[in-house]
Amino acid sequence: MTQPTPILVELTEPELYGAKQGANLRYQLARLSGLVSKNRDDRTPQDLELLGICAEMAVCKIFQVAYDPCRLGFDNGVDIWVGKIGVDVKATFHQHGKLLFLDADAFKAPVAVLVTATQQPNVMRVVGCISRKAYLDRCVDFDIGKGKCLSVSQDQLSDLSQLWSASVRDRLNVQMEVTHDPR
């Protein structure tokens, strides 16, 4: 499999400000609701929320999807919609990090997109995408030191152009020859 071509997305100062507000809101909502984090990272909950919001913003910028970082609600498995396709955006602080899910049931959306942080706090690296079916076919058990989860490496992901192509096909309701459907 060929390594997907990552896309670097720069977030503006107003976007970062909104992301920080959204991260604080999500953290407060989770805390007040008594939710227990399933994250297996040692960073603060606010840092994790901020990374997730910045990742979602980056994917939305690529696909020109409206995004409100202060939208509240509990995660139901779909973070954004690219046309008619529900997408779970996963983020990692590690440039070569893997796409992780706690288990098969945690991957609810038809497609997941992996985004990594960079050395610059306002630049996100959108790596690639994968369908739920392909993920479950390719994933392996992985232990990051806090229990097992499922993972695929970045070279197992498809280029974002595949998600774009699938969304255009759905939007136009036409059949197109596609080398690999990310769903």
C-alpha positions, 0 to 999 in steps of 0.5 A, spaced: 500 500 500 502 507 498 503 512 503 497 517 503 499 524 501 498 528 508 495 535 507 498 541 512 492 545 514 494 552 517 489 555 522 488 562 523 489 566 530 481 567 530 480 559 529 485 557 534 481 562 539 475 559 537 478 552 538 480 554 545 474 556 547 470 550 544 475 545 548 474 549 555 466 548 553 467 541 552 471 539 558 466 543 562 460 539 559 464 533 560 466 534 567 459 537 569 456 531 566 460 526 570 463 523 564 470 519 564 475 520 559 477 514 555 483 517 552 489 513 554 494 519 554 497 523 559 496 530 557 490 534 560 483 533 558 483 540 555 489 539 551 486 533 548 479 536 547 483 542 543 487 537 539 481 534 537 477 540 535 483 543 531 483 536 527 476 537 526 477 544 524 483 542 519 478 536 516 473 541 515 477 546 512 479 541 506 472 539 505 469 546 505 465 544 511 462 549 516 464 548 523 462 551 530 468 549 535 463 551 540 457 546 538 456 542 544 453 535 545 456 528 546 460 524 541 456 519 537 461 517 533 460 522 527 464 528 528 463 531 521 459 530 515 463 530 508 456 531 504 452 525 506 458 521 509 459 521 516 466 522 518 470 520 525 476 525 526 481 522 530 487 526 532 494 524 535 500 528 538 505 524 534 507 525 527 507 518 526 502 516 530 497 510 528 489 511 527 486 508 534 480 505 536 478 502 543 475 496 540 471 495 533 464 498 536 468 504 537 468 505 530 461 508 528 462 512 522 463 510 515 469 513 515 475 515 519 480 521 518 487 521 522 490 528 523 497 529 527 499 535 530 505 538 528 511 542 531 507 549 530 501 549 534 497 552 528 498 547 523 495 540 523 497 534 518 491 531 515 494 524 514 489 520 510 482 516 511 479 509 511 473 506 511 470 502 517 470 495 513 477 496 511 479 498 518 476 492 521 480 488 516 487 491 517 487 493 524 491 489 529 491 489 537 496 495 539 498 496 547 500 503 548 502 502 555 495 503 558 491 497 555 490 494 548 486 497 543 486 496 535 490 500 530 492 501 523 499 505 521 499 511 516 501 507 510 494 503 511 490 509 510 487 512 503 489 518 500 483 524 502 482 524 495 478 518 495 473 521 500 473 527 496 471 522 490 466 518 494 463 525 497 462 528 489 459 521 487 454 521 492 452 528 491 451 528 484 448 521 485 452 518 479 457 512 478 464 514 477 470 509 476 474 509 483 480 505 484 478 505 492 472 507 495 474 509 502 467 507 505 
